[in-house]
């Protein structure tokens, strides 16, 4: 799932709400993968790096290899504002 929008419109909290509801419906917290593309620990992130996300997830949670994780990707609007000063 991805959401694109302007700053301060509640995108992050929408994802938190979706994840909270999934947990209430029985999903385990470690079955959810939340990626913040502005997290400095994963920068610089390139398109080819998408392949490493499932590998890193299953390295952390090998017991979930037989399950299909619910995956959430989040990209803040400022990453889309190419050419504008930050």
C-alpha positions as CSV (number, residue, x, y, z in Angstrom):
1,X,0.0,0.0,0.0
2,X,1.3,3.5,-0.7
3,X,-0.1,6.9,-0.1
4,X,1.0,10.0,-1.8
5,X,0.0,13.4,-0.6
6,X,1.0,16.8,0.7
7,X,2.7,17.4,4.0
8,X,0.7,17.2,7.3
9,X,-2.4,15.5,5.9
10,X,-2.2,12.4,8.1
11,X,-0.6,9.9,5.8
12,X,1.6,8.4,8.6
13,X,-1.3,8.1,11.1
14,X,-3.5,6.6,8.4
15,X,-0.9,3.8,8.1
16,X,-0.7,3.5,11.8
17,X,-4.4,3.1,12.0
18,X,-4.5,0.4,9.2
19,X,-1.7,-1.5,11.0
20,X,-3.6,-1.2,14.3
21,X,-6.7,-2.6,12.8
22,X,-4.8,-5.5,11.2
23,X,-3.4,-6.4,14.6
24,X,-6.9,-6.2,16.1
25,X,-8.1,-8.6,13.4
26,X,-5.4,-11.1,14.4
27,X,-2.3,-10.2,12.4
28,X,0.9,-10.5,14.4
29,X,2.9,-7.3,14.7
30,X,5.9,-9.1,13.1
31,X,3.8,-9.9,10.0
32,X,3.7,-6.2,9.2
33,X,6.5,-4.5,7.3
34,X,6.6,-0.7,7.6
35,X,9.2,1.1,5.6
36,X,9.9,4.8,5.9
37,X,11.9,5.9,2.9
38,X,13.2,9.0,4.7
39,X,14.8,7.0,7.5
40,X,18.5,7.8,7.2
41,X,19.5,4.2,8.0
42,X,18.3,3.1,4.5
43,X,19.4,6.1,2.5
44,X,20.4,6.4,-0.2
45,X,17.7,4.0,-1.4
46,X,17.5,3.1,-5.1
47,X,14.9,1.2,-7.1
48,X,17.2,-1.9,-7.2
49,X,17.1,-1.9,-3.4
50,X,13.5,-3.0,-3.4
51,X,14.7,-6.6,-3.9
52,X,16.5,-6.5,-0.6
53,X,13.4,-5.6,1.5
54,X,11.9,-9.1,1.6
55,X,15.3,-10.6,2.2
56,X,15.9,-8.3,5.2
57,X,12.4,-8.9,6.5
58,X,12.8,-12.7,6.4
59,X,16.3,-12.4,8.0
60,X,14.6,-10.7,11.0
61,X,11.5,-13.0,11.0
62,X,12.4,-16.4,9.4
63,X,9.3,-18.0,10.9
64,X,7.2,-15.9,8.5
65,X,8.7,-17.3,5.3
66,X,5.6,-19.6,4.9
67,X,3.3,-16.7,5.7
68,X,2.6,-13.8,3.4
69,X,3.4,-10.5,5.2
70,X,1.3,-7.4,4.9
71,X,3.6,-4.9,3.4
72,X,3.3,-1.2,3.8
73,X,5.5,1.3,2.0
74,X,5.5,5.0,2.9
75,X,7.0,7.9,1.0
76,X,6.8,11.4,2.4
77,X,5.8,14.2,0.0
78,X,9.1,16.0,0.2
79,X,10.8,13.1,-1.6
80,X,8.6,13.9,-4.6
81,X,9.4,17.6,-4.5
82,X,12.3,17.3,-6.9
83,X,13.9,20.7,-7.6
84,X,12.4,22.5,-4.7
85,X,14.5,23.7,-1.8
86,X,14.0,21.8,1.4
